[in-house]
């Protein structure tokens, strides 16, 4: 996926999430406004019906237009212009509010302009109290006997907390899913780039020894080469060396196939570990001689049970890496073999260019190659260490690495001495 396409996806996704958040906000705001409007409408209908019935009881004239007034968001007044019993009013209001499905708590107030007092009782309560009108915080501005209803102030956050939480969970879920998708895109993009690098590098790695073998073969086919034994020997050695190199490259590709399937079984055999490591040394003798390097193994002979072929490949991969990443130095590679209780420990120490923390985190990932500048400066496909880790895990073991820039690296392999088959 191109960077521009990914940027468009991210921008579109972020814009869509913000748009969803705005829509949710205005939807919630309109919902609250609508519910408040419906609540006020129901209260007015309930008070109108209660006031109407109360006037019928007292045989007073009815002014339906001015019968109910809303003084504030929480307070309403009914101009009955008569002395009424709070319990009687409460009974009427409970009937009307129940019919309208109004379950909000309320207080009843009867205002007497002559004593400037408010007689009130809680809904359904038999107790009555007297309080000053200004303690209610309502400007009654009425010059006759009337009754009013006061509702407690609504806590919008509490009333709509469940809706807010549900909306928040949905939005966070969408945001989380979007982030996950973006991360997956980035991961797939990185894997795609590494695979492209792998294919390009594999083509280069395979073509080079083939070209060298072809050139050397043409030289050997010359009629007068038989009279130049030294030259013949040198080109024969080149063919052998490049053939070994080509075999190793094919082996790496086969390792990738093994790695992909992960369903192959190990063939456990008993072998002396020092001898196995020395066997893995042999293909690198010429390379080490050219680089004036050295390779040594220390430890007591120890008989272990493991898959000889794959474990030898593990050792070969680690030696190959130590040589490739030796930089301008002569490779100095050392193996230390030891055992503790039922485990075998193998330390592989080199004096190469080393790695930073970020590189150490990624070296066991498939197709990953530690950056060194030129893509072909260091040979390899980036599958060696991922294969190493897989084989060690299949041996029920672990592999760890310690490394510092320009200091070298130390790999430690730990596996059981006797594998259960």
DAWO-V190860 format. One record per backbone hydrogen bond with DSSP energy under -0.5 kcal/mol. NH is the residue of the N-H (numbers start at 1). CO is the residue of the C=O. Records with the same first field share a line. If there is no record, write none. Layout:
NH = CO ; CO
This chain:
6 = 2
7 = 3
8 = 4
9 = 5
10 = 6
11 = 7
12 = 8
13 = 9
14 = 10
15 = 11
16 = 12
17 = 13
18 = 14
19 = 15
20 = 16
21 = 17
22 = 18
23 = 19
24 = 20
25 = 21
26 = 22
27 = 23
28 = 24
29 = 25
30 = 26
31 = 27
32 = 28
33 = 29
34 = 30
35 = 31
36 = 32
37 = 33
38 = 34
39 = 35
40 = 36
41 = 37
42 = 38
43 = 39
44 = 40
45 = 41
46 = 42
47 = 43
48 = 44
49 = 45
50 = 46
51 = 47
52 = 48
53 = 49
54 = 50
55 = 51
56 = 52
57 = 53
58 = 54
59 = 55
60 = 55
63 = 61
64 = 62
67 = 63
69 = 77
71 = 69 ; 75
72 = 75
76 = 149
77 = 69
78 = 147
79 = 67
80 = 78
81 = 145
82 = 145
89 = 85
90 = 86
91 = 87
92 = 88
93 = 89
94 = 90
95 = 91
96 = 92
97 = 93
98 = 94
99 = 95
100 = 96
101 = 98
102 = 97
103 = 101
107 = 150
108 = 121
109 = 148
110 = 119
111 = 109 ; 146
112 = 117
113 = 111
116 = 112
117 = 112
118 = 131
119 = 110
120 = 118 ; 129
121 = 108
123 = 106
125 = 122
129 = 120
131 = 118
133 = 116
135 = 132
136 = 133
137 = 134
138 = 133
140 = 138
146 = 111 ; 144
147 = 78
148 = 109
149 = 76
150 = 107
151 = 74 ; 149
152 = 105
156 = 154
159 = 155
160 = 156
161 = 158
164 = 160
165 = 161
166 = 162
167 = 163
168 = 164
169 = 165
170 = 166
171 = 167
172 = 168
173 = 169
174 = 170
175 = 171
176 = 172
177 = 173
178 = 174
179 = 175
180 = 176
181 = 177
182 = 178
183 = 179
184 = 180
185 = 181
186 = 182
187 = 183
188 = 184
189 = 185
190 = 186
191 = 187
192 = 188
193 = 189
194 = 190
195 = 191
196 = 192
197 = 193
198 = 194
199 = 195
200 = 196
201 = 197
202 = 198
203 = 199
204 = 200
205 = 201
206 = 202
207 = 203
208 = 204
209 = 205
210 = 206
211 = 207
212 = 208
213 = 209
214 = 210
215 = 211
216 = 212
217 = 213
218 = 214
219 = 215
220 = 216
221 = 217
222 = 219
225 = 222
226 = 223
227 = 224
228 = 225
232 = 228
233 = 229
234 = 230
235 = 231
236 = 232
237 = 233
238 = 234
239 = 235
240 = 236
241 = 237
242 = 238
243 = 239
244 = 240
245 = 241
246 = 242
247 = 243
248 = 244
249 = 245
250 = 246
251 = 247
252 = 248
253 = 249
254 = 250
255 = 251
256 = 252
257 = 253
258 = 254
259 = 255
260 = 256
261 = 257
262 = 258
268 = 266
269 = 306
271 = 304
273 = 271 ; 302
276 = 272
277 = 273
278 = 274
279 = 275
280 = 276
281 = 277
282 = 278
284 = 281
285 = 282
288 = 284
289 = 285
290 = 286
291 = 287
292 = 289
293 = 288
294 = 331
296 = 333
298 = 335
304 = 271 ; 302
305 = 417
306 = 269 ; 304
308 = 267 ; 306
311 = 307
312 = 308
313 = 309
314 = 310
315 = 311
316 = 312
317 = 313
318 = 314
319 = 315
320 = 316
321 = 317
322 = 318
323 = 319
324 = 320
325 = 321
326 = 323
327 = 324
329 = 326
331 = 329
333 = 294 ; 331
334 = 349
335 = 296
336 = 347
337 = 298
338 = 345
340 = 343
343 = 340
344 = 415
345 = 338
346 = 413
347 = 336
348 = 411
349 = 334 ; 347
350 = 409
353 = 325
360 = 356
361 = 357
362 = 358 ; 359
363 = 359
365 = 362
367 = 382
368 = 365 ; 382
374 = 372
377 = 374
378 = 374
379 = 377
387 = 383
388 = 384
389 = 385
390 = 386
391 = 387
392 = 388
393 = 389
394 = 390
395 = 391
396 = 393
397 = 392
398 = 414
400 = 412
402 = 410
404 = 408
406 = 353
407 = 404
408 = 404
410 = 402
411 = 348
412 = 400
413 = 346
414 = 398
415 = 344
416 = 395
417 = 342
419 = 417
421 = 419
